[in-house]
Amino acid sequence: METVGAYEAKTHLPKLLERVIKGERITITKHGVPVAVLQPPLPSRKTDPRKVITELREFREKNTLKELSIRDMIEEGRR
């Protein structure tokens, strides 16, 4: 991992971003102290919407409001 000073990072940000796109990690320092790391984002995991809906339904079945209504909770929060 390469280290770059804050001034150089500011001056050459587009070039640094191109290197990050290619997979490099670059540490940005200020007065020799690391303050940030430029790195590619973690790969996003796509979740199947049907699985999410099923999990929400299961959660809703296990967790009820009993006698409380949403309106009662809103009013209680305003006190």
N, CA, C and O of each residue as an XYZ file, in Angstrom:
316
protein
N       0.858     -1.164      0.000
C       0.000      0.000      0.000
C       0.908      1.232      0.000
O       1.843      1.334      0.795
N       0.620      2.137     -0.883
C       1.416      3.352     -1.002
C       0.884      4.425     -0.063
O      -0.301      4.447      0.270
N       1.781      5.316      0.358
C       1.418      6.437      1.213
C       1.602      7.729      0.436
O       2.599      7.910     -0.263
N       0.626      8.633      0.564
C       0.649      9.902     -0.151
C       0.268     11.000      0.839
O      -0.642     10.821      1.649
N       0.964     12.132      0.775
C       0.626     13.257      1.631
C      -0.696     13.891      1.217
O      -1.132     13.753      0.074
N      -1.324     14.584      2.155
C      -2.639     15.190      1.901
C      -2.582     16.200      0.763
O      -3.484     16.235     -0.073
N      -1.541     17.020      0.716
C      -1.438     18.021     -0.347
C      -1.333     17.343     -1.711
O      -1.999     17.739     -2.668
N      -0.485     16.314     -1.784
C      -0.335     15.593     -3.051
C      -1.646     14.901     -3.437
O      -2.014     14.872     -4.611
N      -2.342     14.347     -2.452
C      -3.623     13.680     -2.727
C      -4.627     14.675     -3.299
O      -5.358     14.367     -4.241
N      -4.651     15.877     -2.715
C      -5.577     16.905     -3.200
C      -5.216     17.306     -4.629
O      -6.088     17.475     -5.481
N      -3.930     17.453     -4.870
C      -3.462     17.908     -6.173
C      -3.661     16.862     -7.264
O      -3.954     17.202     -8.411
N      -3.503     15.584     -6.905
C      -3.527     14.511     -7.904
C      -4.672     13.527     -7.690
O      -4.558     12.354     -8.044
N      -5.765     13.996     -7.117
C      -6.877     13.091     -6.804
C      -7.373     12.296     -8.008
O      -7.575     11.090     -7.869
N      -7.580     12.891     -9.175
C      -8.061     12.083    -10.304
C      -7.124     10.921    -10.649
O      -7.584      9.821    -10.955
N      -5.816     11.165    -10.599
C      -4.856     10.086    -10.888
C      -4.912      9.010     -9.817
O      -4.856      7.817    -10.115
N      -5.024      9.445     -8.560
C      -5.117      8.466     -7.471
C      -6.376      7.618     -7.603
O      -6.344      6.409     -7.370
N      -7.479      8.250     -7.976
C      -8.722      7.489     -8.148
C      -8.609      6.469     -9.269
O      -9.163      5.374     -9.167
N      -7.905      6.810    -10.325
C      -7.691      5.841    -11.407
C      -6.914      4.633    -10.902
O      -7.196      3.499    -11.287
N      -5.935      4.883    -10.037
C      -5.165      3.769     -9.475
C      -6.032      2.917     -8.551
O      -5.908      1.692     -8.526
N      -6.903      3.569     -7.799
C      -7.803      2.840     -6.895
C      -8.769      1.984     -7.706
O      -9.071      0.853     -7.326
N      -9.251      2.523     -8.820
C     -10.152      1.748     -9.690
C      -9.483      0.463    -10.140
O     -10.144     -0.559    -10.321
N      -8.166      0.515    -10.323
C      -7.413     -0.665    -10.755
C      -7.110     -1.615     -9.602
O      -6.509     -2.669     -9.807
N      -7.525     -1.244     -8.385
C      -7.383     -2.166     -7.263
C      -6.373     -1.757     -6.206
O      -6.225     -2.472     -5.215
N      -5.676     -0.649     -6.368
C      -4.684     -0.233     -5.380
C      -5.346      0.356     -4.148
O      -6.457      0.883     -4.208
N      -4.636      0.256     -3.026
C      -5.023      0.937     -1.788
C      -3.978      1.999     -1.524
O      -2.781      1.727     -1.608
N      -4.414      3.199     -1.208
C      -3.500      4.310     -0.991
C      -3.839      4.966      0.344
O      -4.982      5.356      0.582
N      -2.831      5.085      1.213
C      -3.007      5.741      2.495
C      -2.669      7.217      2.339
O      -1.633      7.567      1.773
N      -3.535      8.072      2.836
C      -3.298      9.518      2.807
C      -2.858      9.940      4.203
O      -3.494      9.599      5.200
N      -1.752     10.691      4.255
C      -1.217     11.129      5.535
C      -1.260     12.648      5.640
O      -1.280     13.360      4.636
N      -1.272     13.120      6.870
C      -1.162     14.546      7.141
C      -0.049     14.692      8.172
O      -0.172     14.228      9.306
N       1.023     15.332      7.771
C       2.218     15.464      8.617
C       2.728     14.088      9.041
O       3.154     13.898     10.180
N       2.679     13.132      8.111
C       3.201     11.795      8.369
C       2.273     10.864      9.124
O       2.615      9.701      9.343
N       1.117     11.342      9.524
C       0.158     10.520     10.283
C      -0.962     10.086      9.344
O      -1.587     10.931      8.704
N      -1.229      8.773      9.250
C      -2.318      8.311      8.380
C      -3.659      8.879      8.822
O      -4.022      8.815      9.996
N      -4.397      9.444      7.846
C      -5.716     10.013      8.164
C      -6.840      9.402      7.338
O      -8.011      9.533      7.694
N      -6.495      8.732      6.233
C      -7.538      8.142      5.385
C      -6.914      7.075      4.496
O      -5.702      7.050      4.282
N      -7.762      6.201      3.988
C      -7.337      5.177      3.043
C      -8.274      5.215      1.853
O      -9.492      5.122      2.003
N      -7.696      5.353      0.668
C      -8.478      5.235     -0.566
C      -8.393      3.783     -0.989
O      -7.298      3.240     -1.135
N      -9.522      3.161     -1.184
C      -9.536      1.768     -1.619
C     -10.805      1.503     -2.405
O     -11.799      2.215     -2.261
N     -10.766      0.468     -3.241
C     -11.978      0.138     -3.991
C     -13.089     -0.276     -3.022
O     -12.810     -0.820     -1.954
N     -14.338     -0.022     -3.390
C     -15.435     -0.439     -2.508
C     -15.517     -1.950     -2.431
O     -15.106     -2.664     -3.346
N     -16.054     -2.420     -1.321
C     -16.268     -3.853     -1.177
C     -17.314     -4.296     -2.190
O     -18.241     -3.544     -2.495
N     -17.173     -5.508     -2.713
C     -18.185     -5.962     -3.672
C     -19.554     -6.016     -3.001
O     -19.700     -6.539     -1.896
N     -20.542     -5.471     -3.683
C     -21.883     -5.471     -3.105
C     -22.526     -6.831     -3.293
O     -22.420     -7.472     -4.338
N     -23.197     -7.236     -2.229
C     -23.918     -8.512     -2.305
C     -25.363     -8.192     -2.582
O     -26.007     -7.474     -1.817
N     -25.864     -8.709     -3.647
C     -27.270     -8.487     -3.985
C     -28.104     -9.532     -3.248
O     -27.828    -10.730     -3.305
N     -29.115     -9.050     -2.567
C     -30.008     -9.934     -1.827
C     -31.280    -10.124     -2.637
O     -31.810     -9.177     -3.217
N     -31.753    -11.338     -2.668
C     -32.986    -11.655     -3.377
C     -34.156    -10.967     -2.667
O     -34.375    -11.208     -1.480
N     -34.903    -10.122     -3.364
C     -36.028     -9.416     -2.727
C     -37.036    -10.355     -2.075
O     -37.621    -10.017     -1.046
N     -37.244    -11.522     -2.662
C     -38.194    -12.472     -2.069
C     -37.727    -12.928     -0.700
O     -38.537    -13.125      0.206
N     -36.412    -13.097     -0.547
C     -35.867    -13.512      0.747
C     -36.086    -12.407      1.780
O     -36.458    -12.689      2.919
N     -35.862    -11.177      1.396
C     -36.058    -10.046      2.315
C     -37.515     -9.955      2.741
O     -37.804     -9.753      3.920
N     -38.425    -10.101      1.803
C     -39.857    -10.036      2.118
C     -40.241    -11.148      3.078
O     -40.991    -10.922      4.027
N     -39.733    -12.341      2.838
C     -40.018    -13.467      3.728
C     -39.499    -13.185      5.131
O     -40.194    -13.435      6.116
N     -38.278    -12.663      5.224
C     -37.706    -12.355      6.538
C     -38.511    -11.264      7.249
O     -38.710    -11.338      8.461
N     -38.969    -10.263      6.516
C     -39.792     -9.216      7.122
C     -41.109     -9.775      7.637
O     -41.568     -9.401      8.716
N     -41.708    -10.657      6.877
C     -42.976    -11.259      7.319
C     -42.771    -12.093      8.576
O     -43.592    -12.052      9.493
N     -41.668    -12.855      8.622
C     -41.376    -13.663      9.812
C     -41.151    -12.761     11.020
O     -41.626    -13.052     12.118
N     -40.421    -11.661     10.812
C     -40.172    -10.720     11.899
C     -41.482    -10.139     12.405
O     -41.698    -10.033     13.612
N     -42.358     -9.762     11.473
C     -43.635     -9.156     11.840
C     -44.496    -10.126     12.627
O     -45.203     -9.709     13.544
N     -44.456    -11.409     12.294
C     -45.252    -12.401     13.020
C     -44.752    -12.570     14.450
O     -45.549    -12.761     15.368
N     -43.431    -12.501     14.643
C     -42.848    -12.708     15.969
C     -42.910    -11.463     16.837
O     -42.896    -11.566     18.063
N     -42.977    -10.288     16.223
C     -42.923     -9.026     16.968
C     -44.177     -8.210     16.685
O     -44.333     -7.613     15.620
N     -45.065     -8.205     17.674
C     -46.312     -7.465     17.501
C     -46.343     -6.269     18.449
O     -45.557     -6.194     19.393
N     -47.250     -5.342     18.192
C     -47.418     -4.169     19.044
C     -48.450     -4.419     20.138
O     -48.690     -3.547     20.974
N     -49.052     -5.583     20.139
C     -50.112     -5.955     21.075
C     -51.255     -4.947     20.974
O     -51.846     -4.810     19.902
N     -51.593     -4.223     22.079
C     -52.721     -3.298     22.019
C     -52.340     -1.917     21.503
O     -53.222     -1.111     21.207
N     -51.053     -1.624     21.389
C     -50.619     -0.290     20.965
C     -50.881     -0.067     19.486
O     -50.751     -0.968     18.657
N     -51.251      1.160     19.191
C     -51.373      1.538     17.791
C     -50.200      2.453     17.444
O     -49.535      2.991     18.329
N     -49.965      2.614     16.190
C     -48.911      3.526     15.750
C     -49.212      4.936     16.258
O     -48.307      5.643     16.701
N     -50.476      5.345     16.196
C     -50.881      6.676     16.658
C     -50.536      6.849     18.133
O     -50.026      7.900     18.519
N     -50.805      5.828     18.981
C     -50.480      5.910     20.412
C     -48.978      6.103     20.613
O     -48.557      6.887     21.464
N     -48.183      5.395     19.836
C     -46.729      5.515     19.972
C     -46.252      6.899     19.540
O     -45.348      7.459     20.161
N     -46.838      7.452     18.496
C     -46.476      8.804     18.038
C     -46.802      9.813     19.118
O     -45.989     10.682     19.433
N     -47.995      9.697     19.686
C     -48.405     10.642     20.736
C     -47.503     10.514     21.956
O     -47.127     11.521     22.556
N     -47.159      9.307     22.323
C     -46.275      9.106     23.474
C     -44.907      9.720     23.229
O     -44.302     10.267     24.151
N     -44.422      9.639     22.028
C     -43.119     10.222     21.692
C     -43.113     11.734     21.719
O     -42.046     12.341     21.817
N     -44.270     12.355     21.635
C     -44.364     13.811     21.625
C     -44.376     14.403     23.041
O     -44.249     15.616     23.210
N     -44.524     13.564     24.030
C     -44.590     14.078     25.421
C     -43.234     14.367     25.960
O     -43.104     14.801     27.104
